[in-house]
Amino acid sequence: MLISLAFLSALFLPAVFDTPPLISEDDFFEINIDRDHPDEAFKAFEEFKIRFHKKYKTPEEEKMRGEVFLKNHNTVGILNKKAEQNGQGTKFGINKFSDLTKKEFQSRLSNVRPSRVSEIGKIHKNPLLNLTKNSRGKRQVDYPPEDFDLRYKKVNGRWVVGKVKDQKNCACCWAFAVTAAIEAIYAANIGKIKPLSEQELCDCGTDGRLGCSGGKLEWGVSYIMGKGLASEEAYGYEESRANHSDMCVADRMMRVFPAGRISHYIFHEYEVEDKFLQFIYQYKTPIAVSFAVGEGFRNYQSGILEIEDCDVRGVAWHAGAIVGYGEERNYGKRKRFWIVKNSWGDEGWGDMNGYFKVVRGYNWCEIEYNAYAPYWTDAIH
């Protein structure tokens, strides 16, 4: 039986929660908890606070966070039910964001809508296929395998995918996605894995905007092409720094990744899946992608994301780096997926240590139409 938040608050939230609720009438909702067992919701909130080390400054804030948690708890239940009804193996769950309001959560999402490929110029013709000759001298294509994961591949004897980082409460995801690809290029062509500076991109490569308000992948790629990039050690990340203007100090930092040594591909809207496969396999480099975010992604726990509850016309965008692909069977159906590196840390969201799987070949939330693929070039630009 469904019971209202107001009923739950009055029934089992602690006595310190006797002040009026801090959630507006527009946020009123129902919690899918049995009326005979309302303590389950309170127990879930208590477990959440312990698991994620949540401390609130006042009883009023704790009450507000409890109410927000209950709303998100209910959303998780609805998402899981919908996935099961649709024959999808995705699981949704409570995570470190479950006591944040929608507005608070979206502060870490970009409000800059990415450029579509058709808006950003020249498409490279047939850049990817690695053609070799067979014994009869005929050209043949070195097709990618059915599954491939850069996290477990060495290039020139070196691992190429760096650690999962945490952008925290700053919408600089676009910089983290680009840097993930550049770190792989560095490892494969210059030396061992070396963390590079997202903060430099957030401070200096923003086309005049504040980096924490969001950005575009092409800003980061273009900046590195022209200026190179410092190391994370020299130009460390500070989540609130890019909320201020005139913070760029790149001219004081040594260039660890050199300028002029990358080029990039952008992908046309047709045959994108095949070209992504070819690029990742041939160049052994992640692809930086942007995508719209809905409740499904926010509450992701495991499996292949298929639910498309995002608003591609809105201002809630995120970015990541595709590091691999594969396929598995769910409910008797073969499902193809991308493996994507996120920038929300390696714990507290999802169960893949900072990565997630998303359905492949369907342009889920625009993920396949907003991609930049940087690669190493021996020709200095």
GIQUI-V906243 format. One record per run of one state. SS is the DSSP state (H for helix, E for strand, C for the rest). FROM is the first residue (numbers start at 1). TO is the last residue. If there is no record, write none. Layout:
# GIQUI-V906243
ss from to
SS FROM TO
SS FROM TO
This chain:
# GIQUI-V906243
ss from to
C 1 2
E 3 4
H 5 12
C 13 14
H 15 17
C 18 24
H 25 27
C 28 29
E 30 31
C 32 34
H 35 37
C 38 38
H 39 51
C 52 58
H 59 85
C 86 90
E 91 92
C 93 101
H 102 106
C 107 109
E 110 110
C 111 116
H 117 119
C 120 130
E 131 133
C 134 138
E 139 141
C 142 147
E 148 149
H 150 152
C 153 153
E 154 155
C 156 157
E 158 159
C 160 165
E 166 166
C 167 172
H 173 189
C 190 195
E 196 196
C 197 197
H 198 204
C 205 210
H 211 213
C 214 216
H 217 227
C 228 228
E 229 229
C 230 230
E 231 231
C 232 240
H 241 243
C 244 249
H 250 252
C 253 256
E 257 257
C 258 261
E 262 266
C 267 271
H 272 283
C 284 286
E 287 292
C 293 294
H 295 298
C 299 299
E 300 302
C 303 303
E 304 305
C 306 316
E 317 330
C 331 332
E 333 341
C 342 343
E 344 344
C 345 351
E 352 352
C 353 354
E 355 359
C 360 363
H 364 366
C 367 370
E 371 376
C 377 381
